[in-house]
Amino acid sequence: VPDAKLFQESLLSKSKNLYGKTEVYELYNEAASRDGIRTLLKNVANKVKPENGDVLILFFAGHGVSVDNQYYFTPAKYSGDAGKSSLDAGAFPQTMLVDLVSAIHAEKKLIVLDSCQSGGSEWEGSIGRFSHASGVGIIAAAQSVQFALESSKFGHGLLTYSISDEIKNGQREKDGKLYLNILASRVKRAVEKLAAERKHKQD
């Protein structure tokens, strides 16, 4: 919850200068179940209209695991093991995420995954192909074999802290904007540095 709140606060602090209206949809703890996430994204799909210049930003913070090049977000209610059959039955797989996000016809889309082993979903498998083909931006906390650290100093995951800090305080381009590729590059360096200080590899 603290990660989602910090990310939300950083976005809202800047969005008022960019967009006429910002709508926030929140799912925390037990509400962020497989069915809860699916229902919310379907409802969002019914409201988003590309002709209005709508922008979609999805933020996931929690537990995750990659099995056979497939990333799974494991919601709070997930009680299965780390086996593929259990994950397919009860977790939130990247294939479901691809289908649901594809049905949301926003002008621009960004997915932020602050969980362990989420990077496999960015560069491998269906989400990787989906990202490159559709132009959906994806920023993930860690590679498919890495754990995503939480910082007791900041009280947040390293990715959440770094991306929120960059959104609020990062240097803008001459046109006053912060572009996604620049944001992703700066956040990657910040996470690598913070992780290295803790003698951990996270990129």
Disulfide bonds with the S-S distance in Angstrom:
none
